[in-house]
Amino acid sequence: MARFILFILLLLLLYAILHYLIKDIFMQRKKLNRESKPEELVQDPHCQTYIPKGTAVRKRVEGKEYYFCNKECLRKFLEKKAS
């Protein structure tokens, strides 16, 4: 009987430790998510997709700044603009 009670106490202790560790991990994730700011989206003038401004390919054409999803869209845009 003493072994059974000891076994139950060890299980409860293990549960409490795991619960504390998992709760701490989730709280850190929530804190990181709250601190991150949403990034501004810009529209590619060629394919019309929206992309984060920080990862976009930038090009100034005729004094205006354009943002593209990749270099291929930039190339196609410039070809279309030239014709």
C-alpha positions as CSV (number, residue, x, y, z in Angstrom):
1,M,0.0,0.0,0.0
2,A,2.9,2.4,0.8
3,R,4.4,1.7,-2.7
4,F,1.0,2.6,-4.3
5,I,0.8,5.9,-2.4
6,L,4.4,6.7,-3.2
7,F,3.7,5.9,-6.9
8,I,0.7,8.3,-6.9
9,L,2.8,11.0,-5.3
10,L,5.5,10.7,-7.8
11,L,3.0,10.8,-10.7
12,L,1.5,14.0,-9.2
13,L,4.9,15.5,-8.8
14,L,5.8,14.7,-12.4
15,Y,2.5,16.1,-13.6
16,A,3.1,19.4,-11.7
17,I,6.6,19.8,-13.1
18,L,5.5,19.1,-16.7
19,H,2.5,21.4,-16.3
20,Y,4.7,24.2,-15.1
21,L,7.2,23.7,-17.9
22,I,4.6,23.6,-20.7
23,K,2.7,26.6,-19.2
24,D,6.0,28.6,-19.2
25,I,6.7,27.7,-22.9
26,F,3.2,28.8,-24.0
27,M,3.5,32.0,-22.0
28,Q,6.8,32.9,-23.7
29,R,5.2,32.3,-27.2
30,K,2.3,34.5,-26.4
31,K,4.6,37.2,-25.2
32,L,6.7,37.0,-28.4
33,N,3.5,37.1,-30.5
34,R,2.3,40.3,-28.8
35,E,5.6,42.0,-29.2
36,S,5.9,41.4,-32.9
37,K,4.4,44.2,-35.1
38,P,2.5,43.4,-38.2
39,E,4.5,44.3,-41.4
40,E,3.1,46.6,-44.0
41,L,1.9,44.8,-47.2
42,V,2.6,46.3,-50.7
43,Q,1.1,45.3,-54.0
44,D,3.2,44.1,-56.9
45,P,2.2,46.3,-59.9
46,H,2.8,43.4,-62.3
47,C,1.2,40.3,-60.8
48,Q,-1.0,42.2,-58.3
49,T,0.0,40.0,-55.3
50,Y,0.5,41.5,-51.8
51,I,3.9,41.0,-50.2
52,P,5.6,42.2,-47.0
53,K,7.4,45.4,-47.7
54,G,10.5,44.2,-45.9
55,T,11.0,41.3,-48.3
56,A,10.0,43.0,-51.5
57,V,12.3,43.8,-54.4
58,R,12.4,47.6,-54.7
59,K,12.9,49.6,-57.8
60,R,12.6,53.3,-58.5
61,V,11.2,54.0,-61.9
62,E,10.7,57.5,-63.2
63,G,10.9,58.9,-59.7
64,K,8.3,56.5,-58.2
65,E,9.2,53.6,-55.9
66,Y,7.7,50.2,-56.9
67,Y,7.8,46.9,-54.9
68,F,7.9,43.5,-56.6
69,C,7.5,40.0,-55.3
70,N,10.6,38.8,-57.3
71,K,13.0,39.8,-59.9
72,E,11.0,38.1,-62.7
73,C,8.0,40.4,-62.0
74,L,10.4,43.4,-62.0
75,R,11.8,42.4,-65.4
76,K,8.3,41.8,-66.9
77,F,7.1,45.2,-65.5
78,L,10.1,47.0,-67.0
79,E,9.6,45.3,-70.4
80,K,5.9,46.3,-70.4
81,K,6.7,49.8,-69.3
82,A,9.3,50.2,-72.2
83,S,6.9,49.1,-74.9
